[in-house]
């Protein structure tokens, strides 16, 4: 199911956005101190909290956009125009991807229909889309060099 593939077990609990890691700056090993901040803007609607996760692909590891793959998470209420911005700082140069969804029904999870397709707005960096699941990491990937992203980080939730 999509909610399993994108955000773990479909419950935004201790594994991804729950207490203990969400919003506390927990990130992977070896993160360096950076002097600048990279802004990620997510465009959804004004209906429901937006959840976002940052991923990286060390070596040849497989990334499936699950809670165990996320190195940072954010959540927040969008502005009246449906946008929200998150800051990425203190991060090494490398290849990253972002997955996000808007919790329109307030259950803390990406809701899906009987066949597992999302019923709430979701999106990935580079506007990447998958077929019958999340996109390949390479399609959602962007590079950070010298504390700057190589592409604008604007994600439109659909």
N, C-alpha and C positions, 0 to 999 in steps of 0.2 A: 504494500500500500504506500501511497505517496507520503502520508504523514509519518510512516515508519522510516521511509528512505530519507526524508528531508530533516525531520526534527526528532529523531530517536523513536520513542515508543508512542508518539502521538499525545503524550501528556507532557506539558512543560513543567516537569518536576525537578527533583534534585539532580537529574542527569544533565540538564542543559540550562534552564533558566531559573532553577530553584535557589533557595537560600544556600549560601556558601560559595557560589561561584558567580552568580549573575551580578554584573555591574561592579564587581569588586576588583577589577583589573587583573584577574587571573589570566595569565597567558603562558604560552609555551616556553620551554627553556631557551636560554640564549638571547632573549630580547634585549636589545641595546637601548640606551637612553637616546631620545631624539629631541631636537630643538624645535621642531615644527609640528603642526597638527594637520592631518589630512581629514577633510570633511566629506562625509558620506551623506547624501540627501536621498531620502526615500519618499516617493510620491504615492499616496494611497487615497483614502477618503478621510473624512473627519469622524468616521464611525468605527471605533475600536482601537485598542492599543496595537502598536507595531513592534514586532520582535525581529531582531536581526542578529546574525552570527557571522563571524569572520573565520575563514579557513585558510590553511596553507597546505602545501603538498611537499612534505620532506622526501627527498629522493624519489624513488619510484612507487611510493606508497599509494594505495588506492584510496580515493576520497569519495565518500557517499553522502556528504552533507548530513551526517548524523551528530548527535550530541557528543559522542566521543571524539569526533573530528574537529569540533569547534575550539578555537583558541581564545576567542573573546565573544561575549554576547552583550547586547543592549536591548532595552525595551523602553517605550515611552508613548505618551499620548500625542497624536499629531496636532498641528495647528488647525485653525478653522479652515484653511485651504487644503488640508489633507496631507501636508508635508511635515517631515521631521528630519532633523539632522543629527548625526552622531559624529564624534571625533575619534580618530585613530591617532594615537601618539605613542612614543616609546616603542618603536617597532623596527626590526631589522629590514634591510633591503631583501626583497624576495618576491615570490609569486604568491598571490592571494586571490580569494574569491569571497563573495558575500551572498548569503541567502537571507531572505526576509519574508515575513507574511504579516497580514493584518488580522487580528483576532476580532472579527466583527460580531461574533456571538458571545464573547466574554468568557469562554471556557478555558482559556489559557493554552489552547492547542490549535493546530491547523486542522480544521474540520474537513471531512471528506464524505463523498457519497458512498453508496453501497459497493461500487466497484473500486473505491479507493482514490478517485479523482478529487482534488481539492475543491471545496465549495466556497472557500474564502480567497481573497486576493493574496498572491504571492509573487515573488520575483527573485532574480539573481543578477549579480553584476554582469555587465555587457548585455543585458536583456536576454541572456541565454535561456533557452527552453529545451526541455528533454522530451523524449517520446516515451510515454508509459513509465515515467519516472523522472527524477531530477536530471539536469543536463550533465554532460561530462565536465569534469573540473576544468579542462583546457578551454572550454567554450565560455566559462564564467570567469576565467582567470584574468588578472591584471597584475602589472608589476609595480613595485614600490622601489624607487631608487632615490637615494639622498633625501629621504623623507618626503618624496613627492610621488603621487600616483601618475602613471603614464597615460591614463585615460580619465575623463571626468567620472566621478563616482556618483552617478544618479541612477537610482533604481525605480522603475515604474511598476508598481504592483498591479497585476491584472487578474 
